[in-house]
Protein backbone atom coordinates (compact mmCIF):
# COMPACT_ATOMS: atom_id res chain seq x y z
CA UNK A 1 0.00 0.00 0.00
CA UNK A 2 1.10 3.53 -0.57
CA UNK A 3 0.58 5.57 2.56
CA UNK A 4 0.61 9.33 2.50
CA UNK A 5 0.97 11.08 5.82
CA UNK A 6 2.28 14.02 7.77
CA UNK A 7 1.43 16.63 5.16
CA UNK A 8 3.27 19.86 5.71
CA UNK A 9 1.81 22.04 2.98
CA UNK A 10 -1.44 23.94 2.74
CA UNK A 11 -3.25 22.70 -0.39
CA UNK A 12 -0.81 22.61 -3.31
CA UNK A 13 2.55 20.98 -3.67
CA UNK A 14 4.35 17.98 -4.96
CA UNK A 15 5.09 14.57 -3.60
CA UNK A 16 8.37 13.20 -2.41
CA UNK A 17 9.16 10.44 -0.02
CA UNK A 18 10.89 7.23 0.80
CA UNK A 19 10.14 3.52 0.52
CA UNK A 20 9.42 1.78 3.81
CA UNK A 21 9.11 -1.96 4.35
CA UNK A 22 5.40 -1.58 5.21
CA UNK A 23 4.58 0.30 2.00
CA UNK A 24 5.49 3.50 0.28
CA UNK A 25 5.24 6.40 2.70
CA UNK A 26 5.17 9.78 1.06
CA UNK A 27 4.87 13.25 2.50
CA UNK A 28 3.32 16.22 0.79
CA UNK A 29 5.72 19.16 0.65
CA UNK A 30 5.17 22.92 0.43
CA UNK A 31 5.65 24.25 -3.10
CA UNK A 32 8.57 26.55 -3.83
CA UNK A 33 7.99 30.02 -2.46
CA UNK A 34 5.81 28.76 0.39
CA UNK A 35 2.53 29.85 -1.25
CA UNK A 36 -0.34 27.44 -1.47
CA UNK A 37 -3.13 27.45 -4.00
CA UNK A 38 -6.66 28.37 -3.03
CA UNK A 39 -7.97 24.86 -3.53
CA UNK A 40 -10.91 23.79 -1.37
CA UNK A 41 -10.79 20.62 0.77
CA UNK A 42 -13.26 18.91 -1.59
CA UNK A 43 -11.17 19.85 -4.63
CA UNK A 44 -8.13 18.50 -2.79
CA UNK A 45 -9.89 15.19 -2.12
CA UNK A 46 -10.98 14.95 -5.76
CA UNK A 47 -7.49 15.73 -7.02
CA UNK A 48 -5.85 13.17 -4.75
CA UNK A 49 -8.51 10.59 -5.65
CA UNK A 50 -7.86 11.04 -9.36
CA UNK A 51 -4.09 10.51 -9.12
CA UNK A 52 -4.18 6.74 -8.54
CA UNK A 53 -6.33 3.77 -9.56
CA UNK A 54 -7.53 3.07 -6.00
CA UNK A 55 -7.48 5.67 -3.23
CA UNK A 56 -8.66 5.07 0.33
CA UNK A 57 -9.20 7.95 2.74
CA UNK A 58 -8.84 6.41 6.18
CA UNK A 59 -8.20 6.98 9.86
CA UNK A 60 -5.33 4.98 11.32
CA UNK A 61 -7.41 3.76 14.29
CA UNK A 62 -10.58 2.89 12.29
CA UNK A 63 -11.31 -0.85 12.23
CA UNK A 64 -13.58 -0.53 9.16
CA UNK A 65 -10.78 1.26 7.32
CA UNK A 66 -8.43 -1.59 8.22
CA UNK A 67 -10.90 -4.12 6.79
CA UNK A 68 -11.14 -2.21 3.50
CA UNK A 69 -7.36 -1.93 3.19
CA UNK A 70 -6.97 -5.66 3.90
CA UNK A 71 -9.66 -6.51 1.33
CA UNK A 72 -7.83 -4.63 -1.40
CA UNK A 73 -4.51 -6.22 -0.46
CA UNK A 74 -6.10 -9.69 -0.52
CA UNK A 75 -7.33 -8.96 -4.05
CA UNK A 76 -3.81 -7.98 -5.13
CA UNK A 77 -4.58 -4.27 -5.28
CA UNK A 78 -2.08 -1.73 -3.96
CA UNK A 79 -4.30 1.18 -2.85
CA UNK A 80 -2.99 4.64 -2.10
CA UNK A 81 -4.03 5.40 1.48
CA UNK A 82 -4.42 8.81 3.06
CA UNK A 83 -4.64 8.56 6.86
CA UNK A 84 -6.60 11.71 7.59
CA UNK A 85 -5.61 11.75 11.27
CA UNK A 86 -2.00 12.05 10.13
CA UNK A 87 -2.55 14.62 7.35
CA UNK A 88 -1.92 18.31 8.01
CA UNK A 89 -5.38 19.26 6.64
CA UNK A 90 -6.99 15.91 7.41
CA UNK A 91 -9.85 17.40 9.46
CA UNK A 92 -10.86 19.66 6.58
CA UNK A 93 -10.73 16.74 4.13
CA UNK A 94 -12.76 14.61 6.56
CA UNK A 95 -15.47 17.29 6.66
CA UNK A 96 -15.49 17.45 2.84
CA UNK A 97 -15.86 13.66 2.69
CA UNK A 98 -18.73 13.83 5.19
CA UNK A 99 -20.53 16.24 2.87
CA UNK A 100 -19.79 13.95 -0.09
CA UNK A 101 -21.37 10.94 1.65
CA UNK A 102 -24.39 12.95 2.77
CA UNK A 103 -23.46 13.52 6.39
CA UNK A 104 -22.67 9.91 7.25
CA UNK A 105 -19.38 8.44 8.36
CA UNK A 106 -16.59 9.99 6.31
CA UNK A 107 -14.15 7.06 6.41
CA UNK A 108 -13.37 4.75 4.88
CA UNK A 109 -13.98 6.61 1.64
CA UNK A 110 -12.94 4.65 -1.44
CA UNK A 111 -12.32 6.05 -4.91
CA UNK A 112 -11.72 3.75 -7.88
CA UNK A 113 -10.63 5.22 -11.17
CA UNK A 114 -11.08 8.71 -9.73
CA UNK A 115 -14.77 8.10 -8.98
CA UNK A 116 -16.27 7.83 -5.52
CA UNK A 117 -17.27 4.21 -4.91
CA UNK A 118 -18.42 4.61 -1.33
CA UNK A 119 -17.69 3.47 2.18
CA UNK A 120 -17.37 0.04 3.75
CA UNK A 121 -20.96 -1.04 3.01
CA UNK A 122 -20.79 -0.16 -0.69
CA UNK A 123 -17.32 -1.67 -1.19
CA UNK A 124 -18.28 -4.91 0.58
CA UNK A 125 -21.58 -5.12 -1.34
CA UNK A 126 -19.67 -4.64 -4.62
CA UNK A 127 -17.22 -7.35 -3.59
CA UNK A 128 -19.99 -9.80 -2.64
CA UNK A 129 -22.09 -9.20 -5.77
CA UNK A 130 -19.05 -9.54 -8.05
CA UNK A 131 -18.88 -6.01 -9.43
CA UNK A 132 -15.76 -4.87 -7.52
CA UNK A 133 -13.14 -6.88 -9.44
CA UNK A 134 -14.35 -5.74 -12.90
CA UNK A 135 -14.36 -2.15 -11.63
CA UNK A 136 -10.78 -2.55 -10.37
CA UNK A 137 -9.71 -4.04 -13.71
CA UNK A 138 -11.34 -1.18 -15.61
CA UNK A 139 -9.46 1.33 -13.42
CA UNK A 140 -6.14 -0.44 -14.07
CA UNK A 141 -5.69 -1.64 -10.48
CA UNK A 142 -5.85 -5.33 -11.49
CA UNK A 143 -4.51 -7.02 -14.60
CA UNK A 144 -5.79 -10.60 -14.22
TORZAGU-810471 format. One record per residue: residue in three letters; x, y, z of N, C-alpha, C in turn. Coordinates in steps of 0.05 Angstrom, whole numbers, plus 32768, in hexadecimal, padded with zeros to 4 digits. Example, Ala and Ser with C-alpha at 12.3 -4.5 7.8 and 13.67 -1.06 7.14 Angstrom:
2
Ala81087F8E809C80F67FA6809C81087FBE809C/Ser81017FD3808E81117FEB808F81028001809D/
# end
This chain:
144
Unk80117FE98000800080008000801280198000/Unk8008802D7FF4801680477FF580088057800A/Unk8017805F801E800C806F80338016808C8030/Unk8004809F8032800C80BB8032800580C6804D/Unk801980D3805A801380DE8074802580F5807B/Unk801F81028091802E8118809B8031812E8087/Unk801B8137807B801D814D8067802681668075/Unk8037817580678041818D8072803B81A68062/Unk802B81A2804C802481B9803C800781C0803F/Unk7FFF81D680347FE381DF80377FD181CF8024/Unk7FD181D5800A7FBF81C67FF87FCC81BF7FDE/Unk7FE281CB7FD77FF081C47FBE800881B47FC4/Unk801A81B07FB1803381A47FB78038818B7FA6/Unk804F81807FAB805781687F9D805E81527FB1/Unk8061813A7FA7806681237FB88083811C7FB7/Unk808C81137FCE80A781087FD080A780F67FE8/Unk80B880E27FE880B780D1800080CB80BB7FFE/Unk80C780A7800F80DA8091801080CA80768012/Unk80D78061800980CB8046800A80D0803B8026/Unk80BB8031803280BC8024804C80B580078048/Unk80BC7FF5805A80B67FD9805780987FD38059/Unk80897FE58066806C7FE08068805C7FED8051/Unk80697FF9803E805C80068028806A80208022/Unk8061802D800D806E804680068062805C8016/Unk8072806A80258069808080368073809A8029/Unk806180AB8023806780C48015805C80DB8024/Unk806B80F08026806181098032805B811D801C/Unk8049812F80228042814480108052815D8019/Unk8061816980068072817F800D8068819A8003/Unk806F81AF8010806781CA8009807481D17FEE/Unk806581DD7FDB807181E57FC2808681FB7FC6/Unk809781FE7FB280AB82137FB3809F822E7FB8/Unk80AA823E7FC980A082587FCF808D82587FE6/Unk808582417FF08074823F8008805782468004/Unk804E824D7FEB803382557FE78022823D7FDF/Unk800B823B7FEA7FF982257FE37FE3822F7FD1/Unk7FD8821E7FC17FC182257FB07FA882297FC1/Unk7F9482337FB57F7B82377FC37F6782217FBD/Unk7F7182097FC07F6181F17FB97F5081E97FD2/Unk7F3781E37FCE7F2681DC7FE57F2C81BF7FEE/Unk7F2481B880067F28819C800F7F1B81887FFD/Unk7F04818D7FF27EF7817A7FE07F0681777FC6/Unk7F10818E7FBC7F21818D7FA37F3A817D7FA9/Unk7F4581817FC07F5D81727FC87F5881547FC8/Unk7F42814C7FD57F3A81307FD67F3781257FB9/Unk7F2981347FA87F24812B7F8D7F3E81297F7D/Unk7F50813C7F827F6A813B7F747F7B81237F7D/Unk7F7C811E7F977F8B81077FA17F7E80ED7F98/Unk7F6480EC7F977F5680D47F8F7F5A80CD7F72/Unk7F5F80E17F617F6380DD7F457F7F80D57F3D/Unk7F9280D77F507FAE80D27F4A7FB680B57F49/Unk7FA680A37F547FAC80877F557F9480767F50/Unk7F98805D7F487F81804B7F417F6F80477F58/Unk7F7A80427F707F69803D7F887F74804F7F9E/Unk7F63805F7FAA7F6A80717FBF7F57806D7FD7/Unk7F6380697FEE7F53806580077F59807C801A/Unk7F45808B80227F48809F80377F4080918050/Unk7F51809180647F4F8080807C7F5680908095/Unk7F52808380AB7F5C808C80C57F6C807480D0/Unk7F84807980DA7F95806480E27F8A805280F8/Unk7F77805C81087F6C804B811E7F50803F8117/Unk7F47804380FE7F2C803A80F67F2D801D80ED/Unk7F1E800C80FB7F1E7FEF80F57F117FEA80D9/Unk7EFD7FF980D27EF07FF580B77F047FFD80A1/Unk7F14801180A67F28801980927F3D8003808F/Unk7F447FF680A57F577FE080A47F4C7FC98094/Unk7F337FC380977F267FAE80887F277FB4806A/Unk7F217FCC80627F217FD480467F3D7FD1803B/Unk7F517FDB80497F6D7FD980407F757FBC803D/Unk7F6E7FAB804F7F757F8F804E7F667F818036/Unk7F4E7F8980317F3F7F7E801B7F4E7F848001/Unk7F557F9D7FFD7F637FA37FE47F7E7F947FE2/Unk7F8C7F927FF77FA67F847FF77FA17F667FF0/Unk7F8C7F5A7FFB7F867F3E7FF67F7E7F3A7FD8/Unk7F747F4E7FCB7F6D7F4D7FAF7F857F527F9D/Unk7F9C7F5A7FA97FB47F607F997FB57F7D7F90/Unk7FA57F8E7F9D7FA47FAB7F967FB67FBA7FAA/Unk7FC57FCD7FA07FD67FDD7FB17FCA7FF97FB3/Unk7FB77FFD7FC67FAA80187FC77FBD802D7FD2/Unk7FB780467FCA7FC4805D7FD67FB280657FED/Unk7FBF806780057FAF806C801E7FB780878029/Unk7FA38097802F7FA880B0803D7F9B80AD8059/Unk7FAC80AD806D7FA380AB80897F9D80C88092/Unk7F8480CF80937F7C80EA80987F8580F480B3/Unk7F8780E280C77F9080EB80E17FAE80F180E2/Unk7FBC80EB80CC7FD880F180CB7FDE810680B6/Unk7FCA811080A77FCD812480937FCA814080A0/Unk7FDA815380967FDA816E80A07FBD817A809E/Unk7FB0817780887F94818180857F80816B8084/Unk7F86815680947F74813E80947F588144809E/Unk7F55815580B27F3B815C80BD7F2A816980A8/Unk7F36817B80997F27818980847F1E8175806E/Unk7F30816380677F29814F80537F14813C805D/Unk7F15813580777F01812480837EE581318082/Unk7EE4814B80877ECB815A80857EC0815A8069/Unk7ED2815D80557ECA815D80397EC081418031/Unk7ECC812C803B7EC3811180367EA8810C8043/Unk7EA48117805B7E89811580687E7381218057/Unk7E798138804B7E65814580397E6181348021/Unk7E76812880167E7481177FFE7E6280FE8003/Unk7E6480F3801B7E5580DB80217E3980E2802C/Unk7E3380FB802E7E18810380377E1681058055/Unk7E2C810B80637E2B810E80807E3080F58090/Unk7E3580DF80837E3B80C680917E5880C58099/Unk7E6180AD809F7E7C80A980A77E8F80AE8090/Unk7EA380BF80947EB480C8807E7EC880B28075/Unk7ED180A180877EE5808D80807EDB80718088/Unk7EE4805D80797EF5805F80627EE5806B804A/Unk7EF3807A803A7EE8808480217EFA807A800A/Unk7EEE806B7FF87EFD805D7FE37EF780697FC8/Unk7F0C806F7FB97F0A80797F9E7F1780657F8C/Unk7F0A805D7F767F16804B7F627F1480597F47/Unk7F2B805B7F3A7F2B80687F217F2480867F22/Unk7F2980927F397F2280AE7F3D7F0680B47F45/Unk7EF5809F7F467ED980A27F4C7ED380977F68/Unk7EC280A57F767EBB809D7F927EAA80837F90/Unk7EB5806E7F9C7EA780547F9E7E9580547FB6/Unk7E9F805C7FCD7E90805C7FE57EA080557FFE/Unk7E92804E80137E9E8045802C7E9F8027802E/Unk7EA2801E80467EA58001804B7E8D7FF18040/Unk7E747FFA80457E5D7FEB803C7E5C7FE8801E/Unk7E617FFE80107E607FFD7FF27E777FEC7FE7/Unk7E8F7FEE7FF27EA67FDF7FE87EA17FC17FED/Unk7E977FBA80057E927F9E800C7E7C7F937FFB/Unk7E667FA27FF67E507F9A7FE57E5A7F957FC9/Unk7E6B7FA67FBF7E777FA37FA47E887F8A7FA2/Unk7E977F857FB77EA87F6D7FB87E967F547FB8/Unk7E827F547FC97E707F3C7FCB7E607F377FB1/Unk7E567F4C7FA57E467F487F8D7E577F457F73/Unk7E727F477F767E837F417F5F7E897F597F4D/Unk7E817F717F557E867F887F437EA07F977F4A/Unk7EAD7F907F617EC57F9F7F6A7EDD7F987F58/Unk7EE27F7E7F537EF97F767F437EF87F827F27/Unk7EE27F807F187EE17F8D7EFE7EE67FAC7EFF/Unk7EDC7FB87F147EE17FD57F177EFF7FDB7F1C/Unk7F0C7FCA7F2C7F287FCD7F317F397FC87F17/Unk7F307FB57F077F3E7FAF7EEE7F3B7FC77EDB/Unk7F237FD27ED97F1D7FE87EC87F2E80017ED0/Unk7F3380047EEA7F43801B7EF47F6180167EF1/Unk7F697FFD7EEA7F857FF77EE77F937FEF7F00/Unk7F837FE87F157F8E7FDF7F2E7F947FC17F2F/Unk7F877FB27F1D7F8B7F957F1A7F907F8F7EFD/Unk7FA07F7B7EF87FA67F747EDC7F9B7F587ED5/Unk7F957F477EE97F8C7F2C7EE47F6E7F2A7EE5/
# end
